[in-house]
Amino acid sequence: MLDVFEIAEETVVFRNEFNYPDKYIVLTELLGGFVLIHDSLSEEVYTVIFEGEDQCLINGTLKPECSSFYGFLIDYFTVKDVQKNNT
């Protein structure tokens, strides 16, 4: 996940280059053909694969990965902690 300044930069890039609405906040860099997006109005988090799913996100047909940003953070950091403890 990006730090706060990188989140702001990536979000501006996606809004300018891909016409993302203001409600979307980009949480990760575009790596491996996908990016994590937070919908600031609904609080949902999406995994968006850039082979058509970006348009599904914009037109509202993509299903969220997580129904709340809080739930996403719990899942994200729980997985990171489990991976760290297993090494």
Backbone as ProteinMPNN parsed JSONL, in Angstrom:
{"seq_chain_A": "MLDVFEIAEETVVFRNEFNYPDKYIVLTELLGGFVLIHDSLSEEVYTVIFEGEDQCLINGTLKPECSSFYGFLIDYFTVKDVQKNNT", "coords_chain_A": {"N_chain_A": [[0.854, -1.163, 0.0], [0.439, 2.289, -0.644], [2.081, 5.286, 0.692], [0.701, 8.239, 2.307], [1.277, 10.553, 0.74], [1.967, 9.43, -1.722], [-0.426, 8.171, -2.333], [-2.068, 10.375, -2.836], [-0.758, 11.41, -5.115], [-0.92, 9.248, -7.002], [-3.696, 9.016, -7.186], [-4.405, 11.452, -8.414], [-3.137, 11.067, -10.885], [-4.628, 8.859, -11.912], [-7.141, 10.032, -12.072], [-6.681, 12.014, -13.978], [-5.568, 10.626, -16.234], [-7.207, 8.37, -16.639], [-9.769, 9.201, -16.284], [-11.118, 8.881, -13.795], [-13.711, 9.235, -11.411], [-14.033, 11.736, -8.785], [-14.625, 10.477, -6.373], [-13.127, 8.17, -6.107], [-10.241, 6.776, -4.655], [-6.916, 6.004, -5.049], [-5.147, 3.283, -3.859], [-2.899, 1.72, -4.254], [0.036, 1.23, -6.336], [-0.082, 0.727, -9.884], [0.439, -2.393, -10.446], [1.354, -5.474, -11.866], [-0.847, -5.379, -13.472], [-3.086, -4.663, -11.988], [-4.9, -2.667, -9.541], [-5.647, -1.293, -6.303], [-8.598, 0.253, -5.269], [-10.302, 2.737, -3.447], [-13.582, 3.597, -2.688], [-14.674, 6.563, -1.753], [-17.18, 7.44, -1.026], [-18.973, 5.255, -0.635], [-17.399, 3.667, 0.939], [-16.41, 1.249, 0.1], [-13.951, -1.121, -1.095], [-12.09, -1.879, -3.956], [-10.597, -4.329, -6.076], [-9.076, -3.749, -8.992], [-8.665, -4.947, -12.127], [-6.834, -4.177, -14.95], [-8.003, -4.934, -17.482], [-10.449, -4.37, -18.651], [-11.954, -4.284, -16.303], [-11.637, -1.789, -15.178], [-13.391, -0.094, -16.51], [-15.743, -1.312, -15.713], [-15.72, -0.675, -13.011], [-16.008, 2.135, -13.117], [-18.538, 2.332, -14.372], [-20.096, 1.187, -12.467], [-20.572, -1.586, -12.174], [-18.746, -3.39, -11.155], [-17.96, -5.671, -8.593], [-17.345, -5.098, -5.118], [-14.245, -5.754, -3.403], [-14.068, -5.597, -0.699], [-16.446, -4.587, 1.717], [-16.158, -2.416, 3.348], [-13.843, 0.196, 4.196], [-12.534, 0.017, 6.618], [-12.804, -2.75, 7.183], [-11.265, -3.705, 5.062], [-8.718, -2.754, 5.824], [-8.302, -4.217, 8.197], [-8.25, -6.861, 7.153], [-6.047, -6.604, 5.371], [-3.823, -5.952, 7.031], [-3.878, -8.111, 8.784], [-3.26, -10.299, 7.155], [-0.674, -9.521, 6.393], [0.636, -9.61, 8.909], [0.409, -12.35, 9.525], [1.902, -13.499, 7.446], [4.398, -12.402, 8.056], [4.96, -13.575, 10.551], [5.223, -16.215, 9.833], [7.624, -16.488, 8.605]], "CA_chain_A": [[0.0, 0.0, 0.0], [1.192, 3.533, -0.751], [1.954, 6.223, 1.808], [-0.314, 9.275, 2.078], [1.647, 11.429, -0.371], [1.879, 8.644, -2.947], [-1.86, 7.976, -2.599], [-2.549, 11.612, -3.465], [-0.179, 11.502, -6.457], [-1.507, 8.217, -7.862], [-5.106, 9.351, -7.39], [-4.443, 12.517, -9.426], [-2.784, 10.444, -12.169], [-5.763, 8.071, -12.39], [-8.233, 10.946, -12.435], [-6.316, 12.714, -15.212], [-5.309, 9.732, -17.361], [-8.25, 7.373, -16.841], [-11.059, 9.855, -16.031], [-11.773, 8.362, -12.603], [-14.452, 10.246, -10.644], [-13.38, 12.208, -7.556], [-14.91, 9.617, -5.219], [-12.178, 7.063, -6.058], [-8.902, 7.036, -4.131], [-6.032, 4.915, -5.447], [-4.392, 2.841, -2.682], [-1.659, 1.048, -4.647], [0.511, 1.476, -7.683], [-0.547, -0.228, -10.888], [1.425, -3.461, -10.55], [0.772, -6.729, -12.301], [-2.095, -5.147, -14.185], [-4.228, -4.329, -11.135], [-4.749, -1.602, -8.557], [-6.696, -1.246, -5.284], [-9.304, 1.536, -5.294], [-11.265, 2.978, -2.366], [-14.694, 4.492, -3.009], [-14.781, 7.392, -0.541], [-18.589, 7.657, -0.678], [-19.575, 4.02, -0.13], [-16.378, 3.037, 1.784], [-16.027, -0.042, -0.462], [-12.619, -1.218, -1.698], [-12.131, -2.705, -5.157], [-9.423, -4.744, -6.818], [-9.42, -3.446, -10.383], [-7.743, -5.484, -13.126], [-6.924, -3.291, -16.108], [-8.375, -5.605, -18.728], [-11.886, -4.182, -18.744], [-12.593, -4.03, -15.013], [-11.608, -0.364, -14.874], [-14.654, 0.457, -16.995], [-16.796, -1.855, -14.847], [-15.704, 0.146, -11.801], [-16.549, 3.455, -13.425], [-19.972, 2.269, -14.657], [-20.808, 0.682, -11.287], [-20.916, -3.009, -12.23], [-17.714, -4.2, -10.502], [-18.273, -5.994, -7.197], [-16.242, -4.717, -4.238], [-13.428, -6.752, -2.711], [-14.397, -5.442, 0.719], [-17.581, -3.662, 1.809], [-15.791, -1.215, 4.112], [-12.415, 0.483, 4.238], [-12.072, -0.535, 7.888], [-12.672, -4.185, 6.979], [-10.118, -3.893, 4.179], [-7.496, -2.564, 6.609], [-8.168, -5.375, 9.088], [-7.811, -7.983, 6.315], [-4.73, -6.309, 4.812], [-2.784, -6.051, 8.043], [-3.895, -9.459, 9.343], [-2.498, -11.128, 6.219], [0.733, -9.113, 6.513], [1.146, -10.125, 10.181], [0.51, -13.815, 9.427], [3.041, -13.774, 6.581], [5.606, -12.027, 8.785], [5.176, -14.533, 11.619], [5.513, -17.53, 9.258], [8.97, -16.504, 8.009]], "C_chain_A": [[0.909, 1.238, 0.0], [1.112, 4.351, 0.526], [1.01, 7.357, 1.392], [0.016, 10.161, 0.881], [1.567, 10.704, -1.706], [0.431, 8.374, -3.329], [-2.421, 9.196, -3.322], [-2.038, 11.724, -4.896], [-0.816, 10.501, -7.422], [-2.975, 8.52, -8.177], [-5.251, 10.427, -8.461], [-4.13, 11.949, -10.81], [-3.971, 9.677, -12.738], [-6.946, 8.951, -12.783], [-7.944, 11.626, -13.768], [-6.21, 11.775, -16.408], [-6.457, 8.776, -17.67], [-9.659, 7.9, -16.552], [-11.827, 9.256, -14.85], [-12.503, 9.489, -11.883], [-13.719, 10.586, -9.339], [-13.591, 11.292, -6.354], [-13.908, 8.473, -5.074], [-10.799, 7.518, -5.601], [-8.054, 5.8, -4.416], [-5.121, 4.559, -4.269], [-3.053, 2.202, -3.018], [-1.215, 1.524, -6.021], [-0.089, 0.43, -8.61], [0.566, -1.248, -11.111], [0.74, -4.749, -10.962], [-0.575, -6.574, -12.974], [-3.299, -4.859, -13.309], [-3.858, -3.251, -10.12], [-5.885, -1.73, -7.541], [-7.269, 0.163, -5.238], [-10.298, 1.6, -4.137], [-12.323, 3.954, -2.862], [-14.984, 5.294, -1.741], [-16.229, 7.678, -0.139], [-19.221, 6.417, -0.06], [-18.687, 3.301, 0.874], [-15.928, 1.68, 1.266], [-14.623, 0.042, -1.066], [-12.689, -2.24, -2.828], [-10.727, -3.106, -5.594], [-9.801, -4.601, -8.286], [-8.317, -3.967, -11.297], [-7.939, -4.677, -14.405], [-7.048, -4.048, -17.417], [-9.895, -5.563, -18.827], [-12.563, -3.859, -17.428], [-12.567, -2.558, -14.625], [-12.894, 0.302, -15.349], [-15.837, -0.06, -16.186], [-16.874, -1.065, -13.544], [-16.394, 1.477, -12.059], [-18.056, 3.405, -13.695], [-20.774, 1.581, -13.551], [-21.162, -0.793, -11.283], [-19.878, -3.928, -11.586], [-18.079, -4.436, -9.042], [-17.078, -5.642, -6.319], [-15.511, -5.927, -3.65], [-13.778, -6.771, -1.228], [-15.476, -4.362, 0.844], [-17.295, -2.428, 2.66], [-14.28, -1.038, 4.11], [-11.805, -0.078, 5.524], [-11.852, -2.049, 7.764], [-11.489, -4.523, 6.092], [-8.822, -3.78, 4.97], [-7.253, -3.729, 7.558], [-7.644, -6.571, 8.293], [-6.38, -7.794, 5.829], [-3.644, -6.52, 5.853], [-2.772, -7.408, 8.739], [-3.085, -10.394, 8.454], [-1.021, -10.795, 6.322], [1.354, -9.675, 7.783], [1.33, -11.633, 10.143], [1.7, -14.18, 8.573], [4.342, -13.495, 7.305], [5.943, -13.076, 9.852], [5.545, -15.925, 11.089], [6.918, -17.609, 8.662], [10.043, -16.562, 9.039]], "O_chain_A": [[1.999, 1.225, 0.571], [0.214, 4.159, 1.345], [0.576, 7.414, 0.241], [-0.869, 10.487, 0.091], [1.15, 11.285, -2.708], [0.094, 8.349, -4.513], [-3.157, 9.065, -4.3], [-2.794, 12.09, -5.796], [-1.206, 10.866, -8.531], [-3.435, 8.305, -9.298], [-6.123, 10.328, -9.323], [-4.781, 12.305, -11.792], [-4.291, 9.824, -13.917], [-7.669, 8.637, -13.729], [-8.843, 11.798, -14.591], [-6.71, 12.093, -17.487], [-6.664, 8.409, -18.826], [-10.626, 7.139, -16.572], [-13.051, 9.138, -14.903], [-11.965, 10.589, -11.758], [-12.89, 9.812, -8.86], [-12.804, 11.332, -5.409], [-13.845, 7.857, -4.01], [-10.26, 8.511, -6.092], [-8.434, 4.684, -4.064], [-4.412, 5.417, -3.743], [-2.164, 2.145, -2.168], [-1.981, 2.135, -6.766], [-0.548, -0.622, -8.165], [1.51, -1.004, -11.863], [-0.336, -5.076, -10.459], [-1.356, -7.523, -13.042], [-4.423, -4.81, -13.808], [-2.685, -2.966, -9.876], [-6.964, -2.219, -7.876], [-6.528, 1.144, -5.175], [-11.036, 0.649, -3.88], [-11.996, 5.015, -3.394], [-15.49, 4.744, -0.762], [-16.475, 8.117, 0.984], [-19.933, 6.521, 0.939], [-19.158, 2.418, 1.59], [-15.134, 1.012, 1.928], [-14.167, 1.105, -1.487], [-13.266, -3.317, -2.68], [-9.786, -2.319, -5.495], [-10.731, -5.252, -8.764], [-7.181, -3.494, -11.251], [-9.061, -4.512, -14.882], [-6.278, -3.82, -18.351], [-10.544, -6.583, -19.056], [-13.623, -3.233, -17.414], [-13.391, -2.12, -13.822], [-13.43, 1.171, -14.661], [-16.82, 0.655, -15.99], [-17.964, -0.813, -13.031], [-17.267, 1.889, -11.296], [-18.783, 4.317, -13.302], [-21.986, 1.409, -13.677], [-21.977, -1.221, -10.466], [-20.11, -5.132, -11.481], [-18.463, -3.503, -8.336], [-15.931, -5.854, -6.714], [-16.105, -6.983, -3.434], [-13.782, -7.823, -0.589], [-15.421, -3.343, 0.156], [-18.1, -1.497, 2.69], [-13.531, -2.012, 4.031], [-10.686, -0.59, 5.512], [-10.82, -2.562, 8.197], [-10.788, -5.506, 6.33], [-7.925, -4.608, 4.815], [-6.118, -4.181, 7.706], [-6.692, -7.225, 8.719], [-5.585, -8.733, 5.871], [-2.651, -7.196, 5.585], [-1.726, -7.815, 9.244], [-2.302, -11.2, 8.958], [-0.189, -11.703, 6.338], [2.481, -10.169, 7.749], [2.313, -12.146, 10.678], [2.45, -15.089, 8.93], [5.293, -14.267, 7.186], [7.113, -13.42, 10.024], [6.121, -16.728, 11.824], [7.356, -18.686, 8.257], [11.226, -16.582, 8.698]]}, "name": "protein", "num_of_chains": 1, "seq": "MLDVFEIAEETVVFRNEFNYPDKYIVLTELLGGFVLIHDSLSEEVYTVIFEGEDQCLINGTLKPECSSFYGFLIDYFTVKDVQKNNT"}
